[in-house]
């Protein structure tokens, strides 16, 4: 059985009991180095995730006799690896265990309701900065290519310098930091982050 388990923002306390139980029962644990480091006592085989997804898929196809758990950042189906695995294997061949997305977590820490929020990501995608500037409320999972500074500059260029950027770094971890900034006050470097853009506060 192939299981995809949401890690939430990254701290074990934010994983569901079902996800933790799946890891405890696994023969093989697959994940990023940061995720695997959360399970130093795991006694089975470990495989680090890298950018070669095609090789991973081919390898997973050969593991049908073993209990394999793939650790996913946040929620597996919110711009996560779960989407790619469902497309490849089909949902009948998978167990997806949801997790808390970074966007959900940031909203819970700041009291921002999610009822009318546009959820998006810059991971491997072309960002629609025009829509970003139009939407009254956006939550975006960012990457090294399109982080808070790029977003802030794009908002300023489109006449949206009055927005608030709520930047959450290292969410759920001991070094978590959350800041409310105007685009002009956003600087260049932020650690693992998610951004909420608001038209008002």
C-alpha positions in Angstrom: 0.0 0.0 0.0 1.3 3.4 -0.9 0.3 6.2 1.6 0.8 9.9 1.2 0.9 11.5 4.6 0.6 15.3 5.2 3.2 16.6 7.5 1.5 19.9 8.1 3.8 22.9 8.4 6.6 20.6 9.6 6.4 20.0 13.3 5.3 16.5 14.4 2.8 18.0 16.9 0.8 19.3 13.8 0.6 15.9 12.1 -2.6 13.9 12.6 -2.6 10.7 14.7 -3.5 8.8 11.5 -0.4 10.1 9.7 1.8 9.3 12.6 0.4 5.8 12.8 1.0 5.3 9.1 4.7 6.2 9.6 5.0 3.9 12.6 3.6 1.0 10.5 5.7 1.8 7.3 8.4 -0.4 5.8 9.7 2.5 3.8 9.6 6.2 4.5 10.1 8.7 1.6 10.4 12.4 2.1 12.6 15.5 2.0 15.6 15.6 4.2 13.9 18.0 6.6 10.9 15.7 6.9 13.0 12.5 7.3 15.0 14.2 10.1 11.8 14.4 12.2 11.9 10.5 12.4 15.4 9.6 13.6 14.2 6.4 15.3 12.5 5.1 12.2 13.8 1.5 11.7 12.8 0.8 8.1 14.3 1.9 4.8 14.4 5.7 4.0 14.6 7.3 0.6 15.2 11.0 0.2 13.0 12.9 -2.2 14.8 14.9 -4.9 13.8 16.7 -8.1 13.7 13.5 -10.2 10.0 12.7 -9.8 10.0 10.3 -12.8 12.6 8.1 -11.1 10.6 8.2 -7.9 7.5 7.1 -9.7 9.3 4.2 -11.4 10.8 3.2 -8.1 7.4 3.3 -6.3 5.9 1.1 -9.0 8.3 -1.7 -7.8 7.3 -1.3 -4.1 3.8 -2.8 -4.2 4.6 -5.5 -1.7 5.8 -3.0 1.0 4.1 -0.4 3.1 5.5 2.9 1.7 4.7 6.3 3.2 5.5 9.4 1.2 5.8 12.4 3.5 4.3 15.6 2.0 4.7 19.2 3.1 1.4 20.7 4.4 -1.5 18.9 2.8 -0.6 16.4 0.0 -3.3 17.7 -2.4 -2.6 21.5 -1.8 0.0 22.0 -4.5 1.8 19.0 -3.1 3.2 15.7 -4.3 -0.1 14.0 -3.6 -1.6 15.5 -6.8 1.2 14.0 -8.9 0.9 10.6 -7.3 -2.9 10.5 -7.7 -2.5 11.4 -11.4 0.1 8.6 -11.9 -1.3 5.7 -9.7 -5.0 6.6 -9.4 -6.8 7.1 -6.1 -7.7 3.5 -5.8 -4.0 2.6 -5.4 -3.3 5.3 -2.7 -4.2 6.3 0.8 -4.1 10.1 1.1 -3.9 11.3 4.7 -4.6 15.1 4.8 -2.4 17.5 6.7 -2.7 21.2 7.7 -1.5 23.4 4.9 0.8 26.3 5.6 -1.9 28.6 4.4 -4.4 27.2 6.9 -1.9 27.4 9.7 -0.9 31.0 9.0 -4.6 32.0 8.9 -5.2 30.2 12.2 -2.3 32.1 13.8 -3.5 35.5 12.6 -7.3 35.2 12.7 -7.7 35.6 9.0 -10.8 33.8 7.8 -10.5 31.6 4.7 -14.0 31.8 3.5 -13.2 34.2 0.5 -9.5 33.6 0.1 -7.9 32.7 -3.3 -5.4 29.9 -2.7 -2.5 29.6 -5.0 1.2 28.7 -5.3 4.3 29.8 -7.2 5.8 26.3 -7.1 6.6 25.3 -10.7 3.9 27.8 -12.0 3.8 31.1 -13.8 2.3 33.6 -11.3 -0.6 35.7 -12.5 0.5 38.9 -10.8 -2.4 40.9 -12.4 -4.9 38.6 -10.6 -2.8 38.7 -7.5 -3.2 42.5 -7.4 -6.9 42.3 -8.1 -8.0 39.7 -5.6 -9.0 41.1 -2.2 -7.5 38.2 -0.3 -4.8 35.7 -1.4 -2.8 33.0 0.2 0.2 31.9 -1.7 2.8 29.2 -1.0 6.0 30.7 -2.3 9.3 29.3 -3.5 12.8 30.6 -4.1 11.9 32.0 -7.5 8.9 34.0 -6.4 9.1 35.0 -2.7 7.7 37.9 -0.7 10.0 40.5 -2.3 9.0 39.6 -5.9 5.3 39.6 -4.9 5.7 43.0 -3.1 7.4 44.6 -6.1 4.7 43.2 -8.5 2.0 44.7 -6.3 3.7 48.1 -6.2 4.1 48.1 -10.0 0.4 47.4 -10.3 -0.8 50.2 -8.0 -1.5 47.9 -5.0 1.1 49.3 -2.6 -1.7 49.7 0.0 -2.0 45.9 0.5 -0.9 44.1 3.6 1.5 41.1 3.2 1.3 38.7 6.0 4.5 36.7 5.8 4.8 33.5 7.8 8.3 31.9 8.1 9.2 28.5 9.4 5.6 28.0 10.5 5.0 25.6 13.3 8.7 25.4 14.2 10.6 26.9 17.1 11.9 29.8 14.9 8.4 30.7 13.6 8.0 34.3 12.6 4.9 36.2 11.3 5.0 39.7 10.1 2.4 42.2 8.7 4.1 44.5 6.2 3.3 46.9 3.5 4.8 46.0 0.1 7.4 48.8 0.4 8.7 47.4 3.7 9.3 43.8 2.4 12.9 42.9 2.1 14.7 40.3 0.1 15.3 37.3 2.2 12.8 35.1 4.1 13.0 31.5 5.2 10.5 28.8 4.2 7.4 30.9 3.9 3.8 31.4 2.9 2.2 34.8 2.2 -1.3 36.1 2.7 -2.1 39.3 0.7 -4.9 41.5 2.1 -6.7 44.4 0.6 -7.5 45.7 4.1 -6.7 44.9 7.8 
